[in-house]
């Protein structure tokens, strides 16, 4: 069983930055792809970014502003979010695939507002 725990969400002003963390209960060598998704009120969940051992992928809406990275020693994947906009407001979820199964964290709220 894989557990994912997100942290780092909060309230930030437009133009600000946040870094989200997703700590896995197993070595992330076993988990790929890993990714971040988000869901705004009344909207479907959407892909933000994914990472594999050899590549990263971003939604067009966050390219050049967000960066996904991983720290194998800490079994943690990060999402650095810069130049935040009100439309980035959502619950952000960490995801991972292992053994053909999808795993999800509980989500962390990000609110961008002045």
N, C-alpha and C positions, 0 to 999 in steps of 0.2 A: 504494500500500500504506500502510495506517495502522498505526502502532505505538502502543500504550498502555503506559505504565510506571507502576505503582502504587508508593507508598511511604507510610511513616508508621505501619505496623502495629507491634504489640508486645504486651507484657504490662502490664496495668493492673488496679488493684484495683477491686472493685465501687464504683460511684458516681463513678469517675474519668472522664477525658475523653481522647480521641485525635482527631487530625485526619489523615485520609487524603488523599493527593494522587494525581492521575492526570494525567500529562503526556502530551499527544498529539504525534505527530511532524508533524502538519499543523495548520493553523489550525482551531480548534474552531468557527469560523463555518460550516465545512463539515460538522460532525458534529452531527446531532441526530436523535433524542434521544440524550443521553448519560446514563449511569446507573451505579449501584452495585448489585451483587448480592452475595449471600453464600451459602456452603455450609458447613454444619456436618457433622461426621463422621456418616455413615449417613443423611443427609437430602438431599433434592433441593435444587438451587440455587434461591434465592428472591430476588425483587425487594426491594431496600431503598429506593431512591429514584431518580427520574429527573428530568431537567431539559431543557427546550426553551427557545427564545428567549422564550417567553411564559408558561411555567408550570413548576411543580414538582409532583411527586407522591411520596407516601411510603406505605410499608407501615404498616398500623395499629399494628404492634408498635413502631415507632420514631417515630411522630408525636410532636411536642413535645420529643423528645430529640435527634434528628438534624437536620442542615441541609445541604442540597446547594447549592453555589454554584460559580460559574465566573469565571475571570479570562482574558479574551480575549487580553490582551497576553502572558500566560505560557502560553497554550494549555493551561491546566490546569483541571481540575474537582476540587473538594474535597468531602469529607464530614466535617463536624464532628460528632463523636459525644460527647454528654454523658450523664451519669447512666447509665453503662454497667452492664449486668447480666451475670451469668454466661451467660445464654442468648444473649447477643450474640456469644459466642465462635464464630468461624468464619473461613474464608478469604474475604476480600472481594475481589471482582473488579470492575474498571472495564469498562464496555462503551460502544460507540458504533456508530452506524449511518451509513453513507455510501454513496451510490450503490446502495442496495438491499442492501448487504452488512453483516453484523454483524462487529464486531471486538472482541476481548477482550484484556485484559492478563493477566499471568502470575499475579496474585493476591498478596495480602499477608495474613499471619496476624494476627488479633486474638484475644488471649486475655484474658478477664476472670476473674480469680481472686484470692483472698486468700492 
